[in-house]
Structures are given as C-alpha cells and as structure tokens.
Amino acid sequence: MGNSGSHLKSHVLVVIAISIVAAVGLAMTVPSGSVSAASPRACKVRNVTRGGSYSKLGAAVKAARLKDKLTVRGTCKGSTIIRRKSLTIVGIRSRRSGTPTLLTTGWRRPLAVQGVRSTRVTLKSLTLRGSPDKIMIHLGGIQIDGGTVTLKDVTVRDFKARGEGAGIHLHRGTLRLLGTTRVVWNDSKAWSGGGIYNGDTVVMTNTSQVSHNHSGKSGGGILNGGTLTMKKSSSVQANSATSSGSACAVGPVCGAAGGISSPAGSVLTMKGDSSVSGNTAGLDAGGIWTNGILVLGGNSSVSGNQASRWGGGVLVHSQLTMQDSSSITGNSAAAGGGLMAALSPTLVDVVCAPPAIGANVFGNTPDDCDSY
C-alpha cells in the first residue's frame, strides 16, 4: 500500500511538470497577431488649438487651420500632405500608446510638405518609419517642396527609394534638424543621398545625426546640392556609398562620398564640434567629396573615414578652407588618406603633416595629403 502511494505521487508530479512545460511553451509562442504580442496602437490625433479628435493624421491636417497644434498618439498609417499650412505636430508617448509613429503603407511616403516661403511646419518627438520590404518609387520618407520644416527629437528611419534622398528629399525650402533628431538606416539603392537629398538649405545643430544610411551611387549620408551647415555637435557618421547601381557610371561620383557628397555650386560649412566620421566609400572620398565650397571651422573634424582608392577623409575638386582648430585625421585610403586634392583646387590654411606644429591634416594612412 505504501509503494502504491509513492507511485501515485510520482505520477502526479510528472503530470504537473509536463503541464508546466507545455504552458511555458505556449506562452513563448504567442502568435504575433494576438493581444499579448507587441502591435501598433491605434492612431489618435487631437487638435489642441481648437478641439477635435481624429483617427487619421491626414484628416486632422485637412481640418486644421493656420498655426494649429496637433498631438499624435499611437501609429498613424497612410500618406499625409501639408499644403501651405503652418502647423506644429507633436508626438505623445505613453506606456499605453507606445512610440508615436507615422508609418508608410506600400510605396507611399508618410509625409509631404508643399509650402510657400512663409510656411512653417514643426515636427516634435515623432518617428517616421518605412517598411523593410517596400521600396518607394522615387523620393523618401519626407518630401519637402517649399517653406521651413523643423524636426526636433524626430527619427526618420528604414526608408528605401529608387531616387535621391531615401530618408528626406528637400527639393525647395529649408530643413532644420534639432535636438536628438536621427536620420538612420535609409537606402537610396542605385541613387544618391541615402539619408538626405538637399536641393536648397539644410541646417544641422545640437546633437542631430545622420547615420547608417546607404547610397548605391554617391553621398551615403547626404547629397548636398545646396547649402549645408553643421553646427555644435551635429554629426554624419557610419554611412556608406557603393558603386552597385546600374545608374552609376565609373567616375569621381560613382561609389564616392560615404558621408557627404557636395557637387558643383554647393556650400558645406562645419562649425563648433560637428563631425563627419566612420563613413566608407567603395571608391573615393570616405568622408566628404566636394566640387563646391567646403569650410571647416571651430573644432569640427573629419575622422575615421575610409575609401578604397582616393581621399579617405576628403576629396576636393574646388575649394577647401580650414579655420580655428578644425582637423582631418585618422582616415585611410590607397592614396591621399587624409586629403586628396584633384585638379589643382584652392586650399586655404590647409597644413599637411609632417610639420609637428600647426598641421591640421595629420595621422592619416598611408599619407596625409596627395594630389592628381
């Protein structure tokens, strides 16, 4: 009788153990569409200026008046166009609604601004996100055609495009990147400007960053066709450019400028502690390629960039001015590890090592400066 009782207890314990294991297994394999799995929260938009709640951002924008303020909770899908309205759109994050997000659907971008000179659009504390398996036909996550657009503490990520500026395409107007704004993980495929295409004016300041973007032609981080100013601790880092695209013919802008590409007529100014670092190019100009005007001032730096052929840090065809405590250091290429001067450009206050005192291009591999 005692042995039978022991066997019964053992049997019960085994059954309990099997039940626990099965329950744990079910808990670990909750279907992605179930309530327990993380899924986008419903879009809720409120006009705090004059009242009104909406389930779509596009409807809220259409109903809004000049200078209204909208708040966004949850994930808003679809494409929104702001036409000649000055608006402020602020994301509200909470444990219940999650990160406020504007999400692309199919090939359509989530946001376009079509403004005039007086148009002012400000986005705060939002994430604009592409779909990893969708490639937009032409332009990127945000398209700007007129006015001034300010992004403060905004993330623009995961957009893929068959055109210039996968993350942001600025055709006309001014784009300001402030605070912790990040333009990351965007890909322009066979075209230029993986993160941003600038056709007019871009200002980066505070700790804003353009990083981990890719271009199949030129300007992995930014294609600067206008005026780009980097101030304070803004940075362009860890971007890449390759010559993998069919639209890319062999030449100085093919697989060039892992960080920033600045063609003829452009102006690129770096001030304060701004930096271009850790970028790579499949051919030339790991950090910056310029055929326009490049000014390095303050404590700005071009460092840790890499190119497989010429100009690990900078490849300059036109004009480079170095001021204050700016530096080009720690870059590498087959030739002109720090600086490659092409076709006798104008160099102002550029001092290449080996002078131990006063050099602002130094510590590059295999050489600091070269020319062709």
N, C-alpha and C positions, 0 to 999 in steps of 0.2 A: 504493500500500500504506500509505504514511504517512497519507494522507487518510482511508482506511477505518478505520485505528486510532483517529484522532481522533474520527470519527463514532461509533464503538463506545463510546469512553469517555464521550462526551457523552450517549449514550443511557442508559448505565448510571447516570450521575449523576442524570439526570431521573427514572429509575425509583426510585432511592434516595430522592430528595427527595419524590416522591409518596407513597412508603411511610411516610416520617416524618410527613408532614402527616396522612395517614389515621390513623396510630397516635395522634397527639396528639388528633385529633378524637374518636376512640373513648374516649380517657382522659377527655376533658372531658364526655362524655355517658354516664357510667356510670349505669345505671338506679338509681333511689332505693332499690330493694329489694335491691341487691347488697351483697356483703360490704364493698366499698370505701366505700359511702355511710354517712353517719352514721345510725345507727339505735339505738333504745332497747336498752340492755343488759338481760339477764335479771334479774329481781328475786331478790335473795338476802337473807334475813333471818336473823339469828342471835340467840339468847338468850344473852347473855354472863354472865348471873347463874347460870343453872342448866343451860346447854348446850342444844343442839338447833338445827337449821337448817331453814329453810322457804323455799318458793318463792312464798309469798303472805303479805302482811303480816297479813291477816285471820286466817289460820290461826295465825300466831305470837302474835297478840294473844289469841286464844281460848285458847291453851295456856298463856299466861303467868300468873304469879301476882302477887300484890300487890307492888309496888315493884321488879319486874324491869326490867332494862335490855335493850333490843333495839337492834341495829345494822342499818342498811339500806344495801345496795349496789344500783346499777342502777335500773331503773324498775319500780315496782310498780303494777299496774293493778287497778281494781276499787274497791269501797267497803268501808271498814273501820269498824266500830263498837266503841268502847271503852266498856264498861258497868261502871261502879263499880269500876274498877281504877286504881290509881296506877301509872303507867308512865313510863319515860323512853325515848324513841325518838330515836336519833342517826344521822344520815346519814354515811356514809363515802365520801368522794370519792377516786377514783384515776384514773389515765390509762386504765386498762383498763375500769373500770365506769362512768366518767363521773360526771355530777352525780346524786346520789341523789334520785329524784323519785317522788312519789305522783301518778299521772295519772288523771284522770277518764275513765270509759268511758260513752258515751251521756249520759243526763241525770242520772246518779247522782253525788253528791259523793264525793270520795275518803276523807273522814274525818268522823266524828261522835263526839262525846263526850257520854255520858249518865251524869252523876255525881251524887254527893251532896256535902255541904259538905266532907267530908274528902278527896274525890278530888283527886289532883294528877297532872296529865299534862304532861310537858315534851317539846317537840319541839326538836331542835337540828340545824342545818346541813342542812336539807331544802328541797326545792322542791315545792310543791303546785301543780299546773298543770291548767287547764281545757282544753277543746277549742275552738278558734276557731269551729267550725261547729256546736257543740252548745249549746243553751240549756236549763239546768236548770229543771224545772217550778216550783220555789218558791225554796228557800234556797240559800246559797252553797257555796263550796268546803269550808269547815269549819263544821259546826253544833255549837254548844255548849249543852248543857242541864244545867247543874249542875257544881259543882267549880271548880277553878282550873286554867286552861290557860296555860302559858308557852311563848311562841315566842321562841327565841333564834337569831339568824342564819338565819331562815327566810324564804323568799319564797313569797307566795301571789299567783298571777297568772293572768290570762286566763280568768276565770270569767264566765259570763253567766247571769243568772237572771231569772225572772219573779216577783220577790219582793224583800223588803228584805234587804240585805246580800249582794251577789253574791260578794264575796270571803270574808267571815266573817259568820256570823249568830250572835250571842250572845243567846240567849233568857234564860238564867239562869246566874249564876255570875260568875267573874272571869277576864278575859283580860289577860295581861301581854305586851307587845311589848318585847323587849330587843335590845341589840346592833345588828346590821345588818339586822334584820327589815324586809322590804318587803312592803307590800300594794299591788300595782300592776296596772294595765291590766284592771280588772274593771268590769263594766257591769250595773247593775240594771234596765236597759231602762226600762219605764214606772213603776218604783217608786223608793223612796228608799234611800239608803245604798249607793252604788256600791261602795265599798271595804268598809265595816264597818257592820253594824247592831248597836248596843249597847242591849240591854234591861236591863242591870244595871250592871256595873262594868268599865271598861277603863282600864288604865294604860300609857302610852307613855313610855319612857325611853331613855337613851343616845342613839343616833342612829337609832332606829327611824323609819320613814317610811311614810306613806300618800299615794300619788301616782298621777297619770294615770288615775284612775278616773272613771266617769261615771254619772250618775243621770238618768232621764227625768222626775224629779219634784223631789226635794229632797235635799240632802246628797250631793253628788258624791263626797266623800271618806268622810264618816262621818255617819250618822244616830244622834245621841246621845239615846236615850230614858232614860238613867240617869245615871251619874256617869262623866265622862271627865276624866282627869288627864294632862296633858302635862308632862314634866319634862326637865331637862337639854337636850339638843339634838335632841329629837324634833321631827318636822315633818309638816304636812299641806300638800301643795303640788301645783300643776298639775292639780287635779281640776276637773270641770265638772258643772253641772246645767242641764238644759234643760226646757222645758215641752212636750216632744214626745209624751208618753204619753197614751193615752186615759183613763187613770185619774186624770189631773191636771186638776182644775178650777181656773179662774183664782182666785187668792187669794195671800196672803202666803207660802205654802209651795209654790207652783207655779213651777218654774223658779228656785227660790231656793237659796241657800247652796251655792255651788260647792265650798266647803271642808267646813264643818261645819254641820249643822242640829241645833239643840237645842230641842225643843218644851217645853211647859209641864211643870214638875216635874223638869226635868233640871238637872244641875250640871256646868259646864265650867270647869276650872281650868288655867291655863297658868303654868308656873314656869320658872326657870332661863333658858336660851337657846332655849326652844321657840318654834316659829313656825308661822303659817298664811300662806302666800304663794303668789302666782301662780295663784290659783284664779279661775274665771269662772262667772258665773251668767247665764242667759238672761233673767232678770227682776231679782230683788232679791238683795242680800247676796252679793257676790262671795266674801267670806271666811267670815263667820260670821253665821248667823241664830239669835237666841235669844229664846225666850219663857220661859226659866228663869233660872238664876243664872249669870252669867259673871264670872269673876275673872281679870284679867291681872296677873301679878306677876313679880318678878325682872327679867330682861332680855328677857322674852317680847315678841314683835312680831306684828302683823297688817299685812302689807305687800304691795304689788304685786298686789292683787286687783282684779277688775273686775266691775261689774254694769251691765246696760243701763238700769236705772231707778233704784232707791234703794239706798243703803248699799253703796258699793264695798268697804269694809273690813268694817264691822259694821252689821247692822240689829238693833236691840234693842227688844223689846216690854216687858221686865220690869225686869231689874236688871243693871247693869254697874258693877264696881269695878275701878279701875286703881291699882296699887301699884308702889312701887320705881321702876325705870327702864323699865317697860313702855311700848309705843308703838303707835299706829295711824298709819301713814304710807305715802305713795306709792301709795294706792289711788285708784280712779276710778269714777264713776257719773254719771248725768244729774243727780242731786241727792244730797247727803249723801255726797260722795266718800269721806270717811273714816268718818263715823258718821251713821246716820240713826236718830233717836230717835222711836219710834212710840207714840202714845197715852200720853204723859207717863210714861215709865219712871223708875225710880230710878237716878240716876247718882251714883256716889261717887268723889270725887277725879278726875273727868274734866275736863281743862283743854284747851279747844279754842283753837287759834291764832285771832287774831293775837298774843297775848302772846309776846314774844320769849323770855322766861324762864319756865320751868315748864310750858309746853304739852306734853302727851303725845299730842295728836291734831293733826298738822301735816303740811304738804307733800302734801295730797291734792287731787284735781281733780274738779270745779271749785271745791269748797269743803271745809272740814274737817268741819263739823257742820251738820246740818239736822234739822228735826222736822216731824211732821204729826200 
